[in-house]
Amino acid sequence: MTKVALFCSLLLSHWIIQFLVWAYATRNSFVHYVWNVLSAPLFYISQSLNNEHFWVVATMNSLLWAACLTFLVGRILTKQ
């Protein structure tokens, strides 16, 4: 149950932060850098789909990040 809660919290937080950083990416160079990190890898792979299916790509990107981070945190916690 803890991995499910971790996954859901990572998914929701990444999705919200990704949206906020996307909204302010043109105003600040630091925020633009954070957008480049958070939008990797799917926004670079699916460049032609970004205009028409932005929220689908953003959600899939958040799912990918949440899955990877949940796996890494689970690995780190089981080693301790």
C-alpha positions in Angstrom: 0.0 0.0 0.0 2.9 2.4 0.7 4.2 2.0 -2.9 0.8 2.9 -4.3 0.5 6.0 -2.1 4.1 7.0 -3.0 3.3 6.5 -6.7 0.1 8.5 -6.5 1.7 11.3 -4.6 4.7 11.4 -7.1 2.3 11.4 -10.0 0.2 14.2 -8.7 3.0 16.4 -7.6 5.0 15.9 -10.9 1.9 16.7 -12.9 1.1 19.8 -11.0 4.7 21.1 -10.9 5.1 20.3 -14.6 2.0 22.4 -15.4 3.1 25.3 -13.3 6.6 25.3 -14.7 5.3 25.0 -18.3 3.0 28.0 -17.6 6.0 30.2 -16.5 8.8 28.8 -18.7 9.0 31.8 -20.9 9.4 34.3 -18.0 12.5 33.1 -16.3 15.6 31.2 -17.4 15.7 29.1 -14.2 12.1 28.0 -14.7 12.8 27.2 -18.3 15.7 25.0 -17.2 13.4 23.2 -14.7 10.9 22.7 -17.5 13.6 21.1 -19.6 14.3 18.6 -16.8 10.7 17.8 -16.0 9.5 17.5 -19.6 12.2 14.9 -20.4 12.0 12.4 -22.1 8.6 12.3 -23.7 8.3 15.9 -24.8 11.6 15.5 -26.8 10.5 12.2 -28.3 7.0 13.2 -29.3 7.7 16.7 -30.7 5.1 16.6 -33.5 2.4 15.4 -31.0 3.0 18.1 -28.4 0.8 20.7 -30.1 -2.2 18.6 -30.6 -2.0 16.2 -27.6 -0.2 18.2 -25.0 -2.1 17.0 -22.0 -1.8 13.3 -23.1 1.9 13.6 -23.4 2.2 15.6 -20.1 0.2 12.9 -18.3 2.2 10.0 -19.8 5.4 11.9 -18.9 4.2 12.2 -15.3 3.3 8.5 -15.2 6.8 7.6 -16.5 8.5 9.8 -13.9 6.3 8.5 -11.0 7.0 4.9 -12.0 10.8 5.4 -12.2 11.0 7.4 -9.0 8.8 4.9 -7.1 11.1 2.1 -8.3 14.2 4.0 -7.2 12.8 4.9 -3.8 11.6 1.3 -3.3 15.1 0.0 -4.2 16.8 2.5 -1.8 14.4 1.7 1.1 14.9 -2.1 0.7 18.7 -1.8 0.8 18.6 0.0 4.1 
